[in-house]
């Protein structure tokens, strides 16, 4: 599943190509993905309108128009590919965007868990309304997160992946950040000290930074608009390394399960 670094990589790739430019045409090849696509609303609100900014909240891309925001979520297998025309080049192409003269972007989503919705200016779509703060925002401070987690008896790994607590941290980056911070994934979130929260959030941002710099973590489906793949998968310390020696202490990487998701960690390095 594309996670925050993949979405941020995509956002940065799109900015010079679409920001400040006019969206001239949208072609729809279906009218529903995870949710119904508001086809007529989008045609009215965004066609022949300037894209003023491309922002991100968690794993959602926000295309800001004067009258509101077009929201794109990649879901589990979605990707945006720059193509030479409006004709679909890949199976499962659901939406095609034309920016000014001859720039086309195709939204491809084999599993159809992505979505494309509209948010009027001054409103907040329900998909964003209950999201926690982005890890890079001032609201995601150690003090704030400690306050949010104060009554949480569940494991810190589960807390990190709860988008209503903090947005956009998926399984890979939760595992890697906890390893870098030396925190056991089973530790109750409510028992982390302020110092531990400060260290953990610092490692979350550093881990995300490294992945963004490497173009994301491509496990199967993610590509940026140019078709390039991400290479952070080559830098992973614990994720997917069950049974292999830890790169720091040599102990064997273990695996447990949280909320039906695999958690990889080092018993020696993550004792806190």
C-alpha positions as CSV (number, residue, x, y, z in Angstrom):
1,X,0.0,0.0,0.0
2,X,1.4,3.5,-0.8
3,X,2.2,5.1,2.5
4,X,3.0,8.7,3.4
5,X,6.5,8.9,1.8
6,X,5.1,7.5,-1.5
7,X,2.3,10.0,-1.5
8,X,4.7,12.8,-0.6
9,X,7.0,11.7,-3.4
10,X,4.1,11.8,-5.8
11,X,3.1,15.2,-4.5
12,X,6.6,16.6,-5.1
13,X,6.7,15.1,-8.6
14,X,3.3,16.6,-9.5
15,X,4.0,20.2,-8.1
16,X,6.1,21.5,-11.0
17,X,3.9,19.7,-13.5
18,X,0.5,20.9,-12.4
19,X,0.7,23.7,-9.8
20,X,-0.4,27.0,-11.2
21,X,-1.7,25.3,-14.4
22,X,-5.2,24.8,-15.7
23,X,-6.9,21.4,-15.6
24,X,-8.4,21.3,-19.1
25,X,-10.1,17.9,-19.2
26,X,-11.1,14.9,-17.1
27,X,-12.1,11.6,-18.6
28,X,-13.8,9.0,-16.4
29,X,-13.9,5.4,-17.3
30,X,-16.0,4.4,-14.3
31,X,-18.1,6.4,-11.8
32,X,-17.1,4.6,-8.6
33,X,-14.0,3.4,-6.8
34,X,-14.0,2.9,-3.0
35,X,-16.8,5.5,-3.0
36,X,-18.9,6.9,-5.9
37,X,-17.0,9.5,-7.9
38,X,-18.9,12.8,-8.0
39,X,-18.4,13.0,-11.8
40,X,-20.7,16.0,-12.6
41,X,-19.5,18.0,-9.6
42,X,-15.8,17.5,-10.6
43,X,-16.5,18.4,-14.2
44,X,-18.2,21.6,-13.1
45,X,-15.7,22.5,-10.4
46,X,-12.3,21.7,-11.8
47,X,-12.4,21.7,-15.6
48,X,-10.9,24.9,-17.0
49,X,-9.8,25.9,-13.4
50,X,-6.3,26.6,-12.2
51,X,-4.7,24.2,-9.7
52,X,-3.5,26.7,-7.1
53,X,-1.6,24.2,-4.9
54,X,-1.0,20.5,-4.4
55,X,-0.9,19.6,-0.7
56,X,-1.0,16.4,1.3
57,X,-2.7,15.3,4.6
58,X,-1.6,11.9,5.7
59,X,-2.0,9.7,2.7
60,X,-4.4,12.0,0.9
61,X,-3.4,14.3,-2.0
62,X,-5.3,17.7,-2.0
63,X,-5.6,19.6,-5.3
64,X,-6.6,23.1,-4.3
65,X,-8.9,25.0,-6.7
66,X,-10.4,28.4,-6.1
67,X,-13.8,26.9,-5.2
68,X,-12.6,24.0,-3.1
69,X,-10.3,20.9,-3.2
70,X,-10.2,17.7,-5.2
71,X,-9.1,14.9,-3.0
72,X,-7.2,11.8,-4.3
73,X,-6.4,8.7,-2.3
74,X,-4.3,6.0,-3.8
75,X,-5.8,3.2,-1.7
76,X,-3.9,-0.1,-1.7
77,X,-2.7,-0.3,-5.3
78,X,-3.4,3.1,-6.9
79,X,-0.8,5.1,-8.8
80,X,-0.6,8.2,-11.0
81,X,1.3,7.7,-14.3
82,X,2.2,10.4,-16.8
83,X,1.3,9.3,-20.3
84,X,1.5,10.6,-23.9
85,X,-2.2,10.8,-24.5
86,X,-5.6,10.5,-23.0
87,X,-6.0,6.9,-24.2
88,X,-5.6,4.3,-21.5
89,X,-2.2,2.6,-21.7
90,X,-2.7,0.3,-18.8
91,X,-5.5,-2.0,-17.6
92,X,-7.5,-0.5,-14.6
93,X,-7.1,3.1,-15.8
94,X,-10.1,4.8,-14.2
95,X,-9.5,8.5,-14.6
96,X,-7.4,10.6,-17.0
97,X,-6.5,14.3,-16.3
98,X,-5.3,16.7,-19.0
99,X,-3.2,19.6,-17.8
100,X,-3.1,22.5,-20.3
101,X,-1.7,21.5,-23.7
102,X,-0.2,18.0,-23.8
103,X,0.3,16.7,-20.3
104,X,-1.8,13.7,-19.3
105,X,-2.0,11.9,-16.0
106,X,-3.7,8.5,-15.6
107,X,-5.0,7.3,-12.3
108,X,-4.6,3.5,-12.3
109,X,-6.0,1.4,-9.5
110,X,-6.4,-2.4,-10.0
111,X,-8.0,-3.0,-6.6
112,X,-10.2,0.1,-6.7
113,X,-9.7,0.9,-3.0
114,X,-8.6,4.5,-4.0
115,X,-11.0,7.4,-4.2
116,X,-11.5,10.7,-5.9
117,X,-13.9,13.2,-4.1
118,X,-14.6,16.9,-3.9
119,X,-14.5,19.3,-0.9
120,X,-16.2,22.7,-1.1
121,X,-14.2,25.7,0.1
122,X,-14.8,26.3,3.8
123,X,-15.8,22.6,4.4
124,X,-13.9,19.6,5.5
125,X,-14.6,16.3,3.9
126,X,-15.5,13.4,6.3
127,X,-12.4,11.5,5.1
128,X,-10.1,14.2,6.5
129,X,-12.3,15.4,9.4
130,X,-11.3,12.7,11.9
131,X,-7.7,12.3,10.9
132,X,-5.0,13.0,13.4
133,X,-2.2,15.5,12.8
134,X,0.3,14.9,10.0
135,X,3.6,13.7,11.5
136,X,5.3,16.9,10.1
137,X,2.8,19.3,11.6
138,X,3.3,21.3,14.8
139,X,0.3,19.5,16.2
140,X,2.2,16.2,16.3
141,X,4.5,17.3,19.1
142,X,5.7,15.0,21.9
143,X,3.5,16.8,24.4
144,X,0.4,16.6,22.2
145,X,0.9,12.9,21.4
146,X,1.5,12.0,25.0
147,X,-1.8,13.8,25.9
148,X,-3.7,11.9,23.2
149,X,-2.2,8.6,24.3
150,X,-2.5,9.1,28.1
151,X,-5.4,6.6,28.5
152,X,-4.3,4.2,25.8
153,X,-3.5,0.7,27.0
154,X,-2.9,-0.7,23.6
155,X,0.5,-1.2,22.0
156,X,2.4,1.8,20.6
157,X,2.7,0.0,17.2
158,X,-1.1,0.0,16.9
159,X,-1.3,3.6,18.1
160,X,1.1,4.8,15.4
161,X,-1.0,3.1,12.7
162,X,-4.2,4.6,13.9
163,X,-4.9,7.5,11.5
164,X,-7.3,9.1,13.9
165,X,-4.4,9.5,16.4
166,X,-1.6,10.5,13.9
167,X,-2.1,10.5,10.1
168,X,-0.2,8.5,7.5
169,X,2.1,6.2,9.4
170,X,1.7,2.8,7.8
171,X,3.1,-0.6,8.8
172,X,6.6,-0.3,7.3
173,X,7.4,3.1,8.8
174,X,5.9,2.2,12.2
175,X,8.2,-0.9,12.4
176,X,11.2,1.1,11.3
177,X,10.6,4.1,13.5
178,X,10.1,2.0,16.6
179,X,13.4,0.1,15.9
180,X,15.3,3.3,15.4
181,X,13.8,4.7,18.7
182,X,14.6,1.5,20.6
183,X,11.0,1.1,21.7
184,X,9.3,-2.3,21.9
185,X,6.2,-2.4,19.7
186,X,4.2,-4.0,22.5
187,X,4.8,-1.2,25.0
188,X,1.5,0.4,25.9
189,X,1.2,3.8,24.2
190,X,0.0,5.4,27.4
191,X,3.1,4.5,29.3
192,X,5.6,6.3,27.0
193,X,7.4,9.2,28.8
194,X,7.6,12.6,27.2
195,X,11.3,11.9,26.5
196,X,10.3,8.6,24.7
197,X,7.7,10.4,22.7
198,X,10.2,13.1,21.7
199,X,12.7,10.4,20.6
200,X,10.0,8.4,18.7
201,X,8.5,11.3,16.8
202,X,12.0,12.4,15.8
203,X,12.7,8.9,14.4
204,X,9.3,8.8,12.7
205,X,10.2,12.0,10.8
206,X,13.7,10.9,10.1
207,X,12.5,7.6,8.8
208,X,9.9,9.3,6.6
209,X,12.6,11.7,5.4
210,X,14.9,8.9,4.4
211,X,12.2,7.2,2.5
212,X,11.1,10.4,0.7
213,X,14.7,11.0,-0.3
214,X,14.8,7.5,-1.8
215,X,11.6,7.9,-3.6
216,X,9.5,5.8,-1.3
217,X,9.3,2.1,-0.5
218,X,8.3,0.0,-3.6
219,X,7.1,-3.4,-2.6
220,X,4.9,-4.0,-5.6
221,X,2.6,-1.3,-6.9
222,X,4.0,2.2,-6.3
223,X,5.4,4.3,-9.1
224,X,5.8,8.1,-9.3
225,X,4.4,9.9,-12.4
226,X,7.5,9.2,-14.5
227,X,7.4,5.5,-13.8
228,X,10.4,5.5,-11.4
229,X,10.3,3.2,-8.5
230,X,11.2,3.9,-4.8
231,X,14.4,2.5,-3.3
232,X,13.9,2.8,0.4
233,X,13.2,-0.9,0.5
234,X,17.0,-1.3,0.2
235,X,17.5,0.6,3.5
236,X,15.0,-1.3,5.7
237,X,16.4,-2.4,9.1
238,X,13.7,-4.7,10.4
239,X,10.6,-4.8,8.1
240,X,10.3,-8.1,6.3
241,X,13.5,-9.4,7.9
242,X,12.2,-12.1,10.3
243,X,14.8,-14.7,11.1
244,X,17.7,-12.5,9.9
245,X,20.4,-10.9,12.1
246,X,19.9,-7.4,13.4
247,X,22.2,-5.0,11.6
248,X,23.0,-3.3,15.0
249,X,23.4,-6.1,17.5
250,X,23.3,-9.4,15.6
251,X,20.2,-10.8,17.4
252,X,17.6,-12.5,15.3
253,X,14.7,-10.2,14.0
254,X,11.4,-11.4,15.4
255,X,7.8,-11.1,14.2
256,X,4.6,-10.6,16.0
257,X,1.1,-9.6,14.9
258,X,-0.8,-6.4,15.7
259,X,-4.3,-6.0,14.3
260,X,-3.7,-8.6,11.6
261,X,-0.5,-6.8,10.5
262,X,3.0,-8.2,10.9
263,X,5.3,-6.3,13.2
264,X,9.1,-6.8,12.9
265,X,11.5,-5.9,15.7
266,X,14.7,-6.7,17.6
267,X,14.3,-8.0,21.1
268,X,17.8,-6.7,22.1
269,X,17.6,-3.2,20.6
270,X,14.0,-2.6,21.5
271,X,13.8,-3.2,25.2
272,X,12.3,0.2,26.3
